[in-house]
Amino acid sequence: MNMRKARRALAGGLAMILGTSAFVSLGISPAAADSTDLITTDTTWTYNETDTDPAPGDDRLAWARPGFDTSDWKEARGAFGAKRGKGDNVSGFPFETLLTQYAADGDNVRTFHFVTEVELTAEDLERAGLFEAETTFDDAVQVFVNGTKVAGFVDKRVEAVPESERNLMY
């Protein structure tokens, strides 16, 4: 299994789509020396592990924007992981929340979708100027802030398929 770490500067609220055989953690903090972590492994996320497209139709990124109804999604703290549907450690990566690895038909869940909110004032944004994120993931990950993709790692397969199929491609 390939574990990858990635850093990228970003600002705003957050959503992620993650490929299967998953483990994920994400931390975000202002890049300033006096930074306070905004998202840690203690952050609560809502997440979709049903192997269904959370936003089928014309606006595939509706799920990644503020106000999308995630009331029927699960909620837990990260880090998240799944390998063969069990375990508390994936290739040396400890995680807090076990994801459902297999769909009802026995196939792997293709993608997991995660959403959390970060509240920042205009003063917070001005003072920080730049935000830094670090994530650990397997297969591929795309990160969105308020519905805009700000990072994608090992996501060429996702970008290669038609837009309507991207929410379930890993």
Backbone torsions as a table, in degrees:
resi	resn	phi	psi	omega
1	MET	NA	137.4	-179.2
2	ASN	-95.8	112.7	173.8
3	MET	-94.4	136.8	-178.4
4	ARG	-131.3	141.8	173.2
5	LYS	-115.3	144.1	-178.4
6	ALA	-141.9	144.6	175.0
7	ARG	-121.9	142.7	179.9
8	ARG	-157.2	141.9	176.7
9	ALA	-83.1	137.8	178.2
10	LEU	-160.4	167.1	177.8
11	ALA	-142.7	143.2	173.8
12	GLY	117.3	-159.6	178.3
13	GLY	-87.7	177.1	-164.4
14	LEU	-143.4	142.9	171.0
15	ALA	-144.6	150.1	179.9
16	MET	-137.3	148.6	169.4
17	ILE	-121.3	132.7	-171.4
18	LEU	-131.5	138.3	178.4
19	GLY	-69.7	167.8	-175.7
20	THR	-70.0	-177.8	-168.2
21	SER	43.8	55.8	-162.1
22	ALA	-91.9	147.1	157.2
23	PHE	-147.4	143.5	-176.6
24	VAL	-152.4	140.0	165.6
25	SER	-143.0	152.8	-179.0
26	LEU	-147.0	131.3	174.2
27	GLY	-122.6	137.7	177.5
28	ILE	-129.9	134.6	175.6
29	SER	-149.8	155.8	172.9
30	PRO	-60.9	146.7	-178.2
31	ALA	-75.1	-9.8	-179.1
32	ALA	-65.7	154.2	-178.3
33	ALA	-60.7	-32.8	-178.9
34	ASP	-93.4	36.1	-173.2
35	SER	-71.0	154.2	172.7
36	THR	-122.7	131.0	179.7
37	ASP	-65.0	128.9	179.2
38	LEU	-91.7	-34.1	178.2
39	ILE	-132.6	128.8	179.2
40	THR	-135.6	-174.4	176.0
41	THR	-68.8	-11.8	175.3
42	ASP	-87.4	-6.7	179.9
43	THR	-69.0	137.9	176.4
44	THR	-86.8	133.3	178.6
45	TRP	-120.0	149.6	162.9
46	THR	-96.8	144.4	-176.5
47	TYR	-148.6	151.4	-179.4
48	ASN	-111.0	119.8	178.5
49	GLU	-127.7	30.2	-173.5
50	THR	-94.3	-1.5	-177.2
51	ASP	61.3	30.7	173.6
52	THR	-123.1	148.4	179.8
53	ASP	-67.6	121.6	-178.4
54	PRO	-72.6	-16.6	-178.8
55	ALA	-145.7	66.9	178.1
56	PRO	-69.6	154.8	177.8
57	GLY	111.8	-155.3	-172.1
58	ASP	-71.5	-28.2	-175.5
59	ASP	-115.8	79.0	-173.7
60	ARG	-64.9	-19.6	-178.9
61	LEU	-98.5	12.8	177.5
62	ALA	-55.8	-36.6	-179.0
63	TRP	-64.2	-23.0	-175.8
64	ALA	-93.1	4.2	-179.1
65	ARG	-106.9	152.7	176.3
66	PRO	-57.2	144.6	176.9
67	GLY	92.2	-8.7	178.5
68	PHE	-67.6	136.6	-176.8
69	ASP	-77.3	107.1	176.7
70	THR	-109.3	21.0	-174.7
71	SER	-62.7	-22.8	177.9
72	ASP	-96.4	6.4	176.0
73	TRP	-86.7	159.8	174.3
74	LYS	-75.3	164.5	179.3
75	GLU	-137.6	134.3	179.1
76	ALA	-165.8	171.2	174.9
77	ARG	-90.6	151.4	174.2
78	GLY	-89.0	173.3	3.4
79	ALA	-73.1	157.1	-177.2
80	PHE	-114.4	152.2	177.9
81	GLY	-162.4	160.0	174.6
82	ALA	-161.6	133.7	173.0
83	LYS	-152.8	114.0	-175.5
84	ARG	56.3	26.8	174.2
85	GLY	75.6	11.4	-178.5
86	LYS	-152.5	-179.0	172.4
87	GLY	103.3	156.6	174.6
88	ASP	-119.2	12.3	-178.2
89	ASN	-157.7	126.4	179.0
90	VAL	-115.0	110.3	178.4
91	SER	47.3	46.6	178.9
92	GLY	83.2	2.4	-179.8
93	PHE	-102.7	104.6	179.4
94	PRO	-74.5	145.1	178.1
95	PHE	-139.1	158.2	-177.2
96	GLU	-89.7	-40.4	-171.5
97	THR	-118.7	123.3	177.4
98	LEU	-81.6	122.9	176.2
99	LEU	-85.2	153.4	174.5
100	THR	-73.0	115.6	-175.5
101	GLN	-79.7	-32.4	-171.2
102	TYR	-120.0	137.8	175.9
103	ALA	-75.9	173.1	-178.3
104	ALA	-57.1	-31.6	-178.9
105	ASP	-83.1	1.0	178.5
106	GLY	92.5	-10.8	177.4
107	ASP	-78.1	160.7	175.8
108	ASN	-61.0	142.2	167.5
109	VAL	-65.6	125.3	-173.0
110	ARG	-73.3	-41.8	-178.2
111	THR	-143.8	155.6	174.1
112	PHE	-120.0	142.3	-179.6
113	HIS	-119.3	131.1	-176.8
114	PHE	-124.1	139.7	178.8
115	VAL	-137.5	136.3	170.7
116	THR	-146.0	163.2	180.0
117	GLU	-113.1	143.9	173.4
118	VAL	-127.8	124.4	179.3
119	GLU	-99.5	123.1	178.6
120	LEU	-130.8	139.2	174.4
121	THR	-86.6	166.3	175.7
122	ALA	-59.1	-36.1	178.1
123	GLU	-64.6	-41.5	177.0
124	ASP	-58.3	-47.1	-178.6
125	LEU	-64.2	-41.9	-179.6
126	GLU	-65.9	-43.1	-178.0
127	ARG	-66.8	-43.3	-177.0
128	ALA	-77.4	-44.0	178.8
129	GLY	72.9	-48.1	-174.4
130	LEU	-137.9	138.4	177.3
131	PHE	-115.6	151.3	-177.4
132	GLU	-125.1	137.7	179.2
133	ALA	-128.6	148.3	174.1
134	GLU	-134.1	132.4	179.2
135	THR	-133.8	149.4	171.8
136	THR	-116.3	132.0	-173.6
137	PHE	-152.9	168.4	174.5
138	ASP	-128.8	148.5	-177.3
139	ASP	73.3	-81.1	-177.7
140	ALA	-160.3	161.2	176.3
141	VAL	-149.3	143.0	170.2
142	GLN	-124.6	137.6	-178.4
143	VAL	-119.3	133.0	-178.2
144	PHE	-123.5	142.2	171.1
145	VAL	-117.2	116.5	-179.3
146	ASN	50.0	40.3	176.0
147	GLY	87.2	-1.7	178.6
148	THR	-106.0	126.6	179.1
149	LYS	-67.6	125.5	178.9
150	VAL	-113.5	-14.1	178.6
151	ALA	-158.8	146.2	174.2
152	GLY	-148.7	129.6	-177.8
153	PHE	-127.8	126.3	-178.4
154	VAL	55.4	40.8	-174.7
155	ASP	-112.0	24.9	-179.9
156	LYS	-62.2	-35.6	177.9
157	ARG	-65.2	-37.6	179.0
158	VAL	-63.9	-47.5	-177.4
159	GLU	-68.3	-20.8	-175.8
160	ALA	-81.1	-18.6	-177.9
161	VAL	-93.6	162.2	176.9
162	PRO	-55.9	148.7	-178.3
163	GLU	-49.0	-40.9	-176.0
164	SER	-66.4	-14.4	-178.5
165	GLU	-104.7	-4.6	-169.9
166	ARG	-70.4	-25.4	179.8
167	ASN	-69.1	-18.9	-179.1
168	LEU	-118.3	17.4	178.5
169	MET	-102.1	137.8	175.8
170	TYR	-124.9	NA	NA
